Amino acid sequence: MNSLYALSAVAMGQAYERRELSPLEVTRSCIEQIERWEPRLHALWDFDAEAALAQARASEARWHRSQSRGPLDGVPVTVKENIAVRGQPMALGSAATVLTPALEDSPPAARLRQAGAVLLARTTMPDFGMLSSGLSSLHATARNPWDISKSPGGSSAGAGAAAAAGYGPLHLGTDIGGSIRLPAAWCGVVGFKPSNGRVPIRPPYIGRVAGPLCREVQDAALMMATLSAPDWRDTTSLPAQSLPWPSSPVEPEHTLRGLKIGLWLDGGWGMALDPQIEAAVQDAAALLQSAGAEVSPLPAFSSRAMADGIDSFWRFRSWRDIDAMDPARQALVLPFIRQWVAAAADYSASRLFDGFNQIAVLREAAVAACQPFDFVISPVAPVSAFDAQWAMPSNDPERAMEHIAYTLPFNMSEQPAISLPCAHTGEGLPIGLQIVGQRHDDIGVLRLARAFEQLRRPLLPWPTAPNTPSWTGSRTGSQTGSQTGAP
């Protein structure tokens, strides 16, 4: 089996520069891996193998002329379907979306295109990104390569599954309450939520960021060097900075010595923390402490009132979007989401205002709680991967946010946070560790993550793909499911 697909993006770029590999060889290997896995995973939409090969040939020609566009030239990437790509519609995971081709690339897609990356496909997501699973009214249900009966999480569902299955090294997702970090944790990959404004995105929104999902921290750093280039179209973006993105190995003991790290195990609300996950995070804390860090407990700082207020605000926002549709389109939205937003039709202005204000309350609480520490570590999710047919771990529209107590605060506080695998459950499912930094310390988070990656105990091998390709990609790579999310 051609395993070039499994190379890191860093290794690919170095091999291209030395003329040891070509982008065409690597892209073909990724396409073959997609064909092995995709009939079972449903991670992709708008997969066009011939278009990807044409991009790879163009990259190969640039490398031969010594005119490469940099280390991402010829490296395969996928882009989540809610990020605009010129000439392709933004389906938003929903059968209710009007499929109108985008007139221009969004900032992250534009940066990747300018860098010469090979766009393999778009990755699938649940309706409007409002679920933590791969359940969609437009696509077949996305599944987890570690166990296809399980969900990859969401809303960057296809991106997490694609990274774990080896659909190339780089995958671009988005995160407004955990939508990069949750699938990263449940799929056993690295998912980086940068500081808000670090990666320009359009349209910007409170807490919304774009960031990488990949198998190694160094690849996340390499991707960030390109994604963080400025773009005037994001009116919330940070000023341009030349940052030393850490794509090379670090010395863990030197990196960790004297660091003050908070260990946060009590989310303050939501689902109970699985004992296996708690033990894995405590083991990670002990490992960091043995390498020179000072680890101290961080008490709960988030509350039920904060979560319920933000839930009310998000319900009302989604209800307004769906209410603006004609009845025929409304009927195509997943029933779970329609049930979740229904109550918002009767919300008072006072309830909406109070709910919106909880964003600021949570922001203040998160920043204040983290202030005594250089970094905070925690679980990413309180439970491991759940049934693929469920909308989220609770599978209850009235308890829709119960699993995001550890991730939501840092979207609201705009702090950088990363999920990386630290262990597996007794059933072989991945467990994610979250590392959170002070506001705008993206470099520090990646360095600490890289140090932990070098210290941690060996993990289980990556899931093995089926041996025989049983599907050929087309421009509609993900088969369409029913409005109940049938597989």
N, C-alpha and C positions, 0 to 999 in steps of 0.2 A: 504494500500500500504506500503510495506517495504521501509522505508526511510533511511536506514543505509547509502546508497550511498551519502546522503547529509551531513554526518558528515565531519568535517574538518580532515585533516591528523593528526593534533596535537591531536584531540580528539580520533581518531582511535588508535593511538599509546598508549595513556594513558589507553584506555579501554582494549587493548590487555594485557598490563602490569598488570592490575588489574584482568585479566581473566573474564571480564564482556562481552567481545565480542571475536569472533574468526575471523581471516582473511577469512575463508571460508564463514561465514555468510555475511560479508561485500562484498566479491567478487560476491557472488550470487545476492546480492541486486543491485550491479552495472550492472551486466549482464542483470537483469530484466529491469533496467532503460534504458539501451542501446536498448533492444528489443522494448521498448515502443516508443522511439524517432527516432531510426536510419532509419526507412523507409522514414522518412521525411527530416532528416538533412543531411545524407550522409557525416558524419564527420569521419568515420573510414575506414581503409583499413587493410587487413590482421588481421581481428578480429578472434581469435580462443578461443572460450569460454572454451573448454575442457583443453587447455593448461594453461589458466589463473587459472582454478580451481585446476589443478595439482600444480601450483606454490603456490596457497593459502594453499593447504593441507600441503605442505612442510614447509611453514611458520608457520602454526598452530602447527606442530610437534616441531619446534624449540622453540616456545613460551612455549609449555608444558614442554619441557626439560630445561627451563630457559637458553636457548642458543640463544636468539634472536640476530640479527645483528644490532639492534638499532631501533630508532623510526620510520623508514620507512619500517621495516620488516612487510610484509603483507599488506602494503598500496597500493591500486590500482593506477597505473599510465598509461598514454599513451605517446607515443613518435612520434614526427613528422616524416614523411616518408623520409625526407632528412638526417636523422641521422641514421648511420649504426647500425643495430642490427644483431648479428651473425646468419647466416643461413637464413636471409630474404633479399630480394632484396631492393635496394633503387630506388623506382619507380620515384621519383621526380615529381609526379603529371602528367607525360606526357606519352602518348601512344607511343612516339618516343623512350622511354628509353628501352634499352636491360635489361631484368630482370635477373640479375645474383646475386645469393645469396652472401651476405657479408661474408667474411672469419672471421671477428672479430667485436666485439662491438666497436663503437666509444667511446671516453672518457666519454661523459655524460651517454650513455646507460650502459657502464661498471660500472660506479659508482652506478647507480640505481640497477643494477643486484647484485652487491656486497652487497648493503644495504638490499637486500631481498625484494625489492618492487615487486609487482605483475604487470607484463606487460600485460595489457588488450589488446592493439591493437596499430597499427600505426594510426596517424591522417593524413587526406588528405590535399593536398595543390594544388595550380594552377601550370601549367607547369613551371618547373624549378624555382619556387618561384618568378617569375618575374611579378606577378599581385597582386593587393591588394583585392583579392576576392577569392571565392571558385570555380571559373570557371576552368575546367580541360578537357584535351582531353582524359584522362584515366578514370576519375571518373565521376559519376553523380555530378551535381552542389551542392556544400555544401551550407547549408542554416542557417539562424539565428533563434534560438529558440524563440526570442521575437516576430518575425514576419517572417514566413517561405517564404514570398515573398521577403524578404530582404537578402542581403549578410552578412555573418559573418565577412567579411574583409579577409585580408591575408597578407603575404602568409601563416601564421599559422592558416589557415581557420578552419580546422577540430578541432584543439586544442581549439580555442576560442569557437566554437559551443559546443564542448564536455564539457568544463568547465561550461558554462552557463546552459547546459541541465542536469548536474549532473551525468556525466559518471565517477564518482569518483572524488577525491579532487585534483589530481596533473596531470598536462599536460606539456610536454616539447616542446617548440617551438624554432624557430630561428628568428633572426632579423638583417637585413643589412641596412634597411632604414625606419623601422617602423613595421616590420612583426610580432612582438609580441605585441607591444603597440596598433596598429590599430585594430586588431581583439578583443583585450581586451576591448578597448573603445566601439566598436560597439556591443559587446556581453555583456557588463556590468560586466566584471570580472577584476581581477587584473592581469596585465602582466608586468613582471620585465625584463628590459634589463640591465644586469649587466655591469660593466666596461669591456672593451675589455680585454681578457686574464684572467678574473676572473674564468670563467668556461672553462676549456680546451675543445677544439673541433677539429675535424679533418674532412676535411682539414680547416685550418684557412684561413681567407681572410680579406682584408681591410674592417673594419666596422662590420664584421660578428660575432655574439655572439649567444649562446644558453642560454635560461632562462625559468623560470616557468610561466605558466598561471594557475590561480586557483581562488577560490572565496574569499579568505581572505589573507591579507598581512602576517599573521603569518605562513600560509602554504608556501608562497613563501620563507620566511626566513628559514623555516625548510628544504625545498628542496635545498636551496642554500648551507646549511651546508654540504650536501652530494655532490652536483654538483661541488663545488669549490675545491674539493680534487685535488692534482696535478696529472699531466699526462705528461710524457716526449714527447709524440707524438705531442703535440701542441707546436711548436717552438716559438709561440708568447705569451705563457701563463705567467701569473704573478707568482712571487715566492710564495711558499706555506706560508700561514699565518693562525694562529689560531684566528679567528674573532668571536666576540660575536653576532652571528646572533639572532636578537630580535624576538623570537617566543612567547613571553609572553606579556601581556598588558603593556602599558606605561602610564605615567601621562601626558596628553596633555599639561597642563599648564607649567609643569616643562620642557617638551621637547621643547616647542615653545618660552618660554620667552626669549626675546632679539635676536632671530634669525633674520637675514636680508634676506628677500625673495624678489626676483625680479618677477614682474608680466609682462609676455610677451604675448601680444595679437596680435601684428602685425608681421606676419611671414616674411614680406618683399617681398613675391612673392606668386603666386599660387592662389587657389580659395578664394573667399571672405568668411570671417568668419560668420557663421550663427548666427543671433542675439540671439537665444535661447542658443547656446553654449557659446557665449561671456558672457551672463548674468549668466550662471551657474558657469563659471570660476571666474567671479568677486564676486559672492556670496561666493565661496570657499575662495577667498582671504580675504574677510571681516571676515569670520569665523576664519581663521588663525590669523588675526590681533586682533580680539576680545580676543583670547587666549594668546596674548602677543607677537606675532611676529611683526616685522617692515616690512611692505610691501610697495615697491616702484616700479614705472613703469620701465620696461626695453624696450628701443626702439628696432626697427628692426635692426638686424645685418646680416641677410642672404640676398642674392641678386639673381636676375634672372640670372646673369652671372655664379654664382656658381652652380645653379641648372642645367642650360643648359650644362655646362661643364661636370658635373658628369653624366648627362643623355647621353651625347655623348659617354663618356667612357664606361658606362654600355651597351649601344646599341652595341658598337663595340665588347665588350667582349662576349655578347650573340650571335651576328652575327657570330663570329669565331666558337663558339661551334656548332651552327646549320649548318654552312657552311661545317663543318667537317663530317656531316652525309651524308649517301647516299640519293639520291633523294626520295626514298620511305619513309624513316624515316622522312625527312624534311617535307613531305606532311602531316604527322600526327601531327605536332606541331600546336597549336591553331593559326588560321589565324590572330588574333589580335597581337600575338607576332611576327609572321613572318612579318607583316606589320610594326611593331615598329622597328625591326632590319634592315629592307631592306635598309634604307638610309645609314647605316654604311658601306655598301660594297664599297662606293665611298669616304669614309673619307680619308683625307690626314694625313700623319704622324704628321704634325703640329697641325691639329685639335685634333687628339688623344692625343698628348702631352699636349696641352693647357687644354684639358678637364680633364686629369688625375691630372694636377696641381691644379685644383679647389678643389680637396679633401683637400689639405694642406691649401688653402686659407680659406675654410669654417672651418676647424679645428681651425686655428688661431683666426678667428672671433668669434667662439662660446666660446672658452676658455676665450678670452679677455672680451667678453660681460658678462659672468657669474662671472668673478673674484671679483667684488665688493660685491657679495652676497654669503650667505651660501648655498642657494638653489634658484632655479627658478621654478615657476609654469606657466603652459600654457595650452591651449587646446591640445588635442592629434591629433585631426583631425578637419578641418574646417566645416565639414558637418556630419550629422548622417548617419546611415546605409542606403544603397542605394539598387537599384534593384539587386536581386540575379543573374540575367542573364548578368549583366554588368561586364566588366573586372576590372573596377575601377570607382571611382565617376565621372570622366569626360567621361568615356567610349570612349575615343579618343586617339589612339596611338600617335598622335602628341602633346598631352597634358597629357602624362602618369604620370608625377610627380607632378601634380598640388595640390595634397592632402597631400604631405609629408613635407611641409615646416616646420612643428613643430617637426617632428621626425627625419628627416635626419641629421640635424646638430650634434646630439649627438652620432650617429654612427661614424661619421667622427672624432669627438673630443674625442671619447672613454669614455665619461662621463656616469655614471649610470643614468638611467631614468626609471620611473615606470608610468604606467597608472592604475588608479583605478576609479571606478564609483563615480560620485559626484551628479548626478541628472538624470532626464529623460525629454525628449521632451514632448510637448503636446500630441503627438501621442503615448507616452509610450515607446519610444526607448531610450536606455541608452546614457548618455553623460559621456565621460571620462575626468579626470583631469590628466595632466602630472606633475610629480615632478622630477626635475633634480638636481643632486648633483655635487660637484666638482669632478674632476678626482679621481677615486679609492675610493670615499666615499660611497660605497655600503651600509654600515651599517647606515649611516646618512639618506640616502634616504628611507630605509625601516622603520626606526624609525619615520621619519616625516610622511610617508604614514600611519603607524599604528596609529599615533596620530590623523591624519585627519579622518581616518576610525572611530575612537571613537567619534569624534566631529560632524561629518556630520549628517544631518537630515535623518530620515528613508527613505529607497528606496522602490520601488515597490517590491512585492514578486517575487520570481523566476518564470519563465514560467512553466506552468503546462503541464506535459507529457500526451499524449493520454492514455486512460485507459486500452486499450486492446492491448497486444503485437500482432503485425501483421507480424513479421519477425523473423527468427531464424538466428543467426550469423554463419558465416563460415569463412574459411581462406581468402575469398575475400569479406569482409563485405560490401564494397562500390560497388554498381553496376556500371558498365562501361557506360559512356556517349559517345556521338559522338564527333568528333573533333571540333564541334562548341559549345561544352559545354552544350548539351541538358540535362534537368533535368532527 
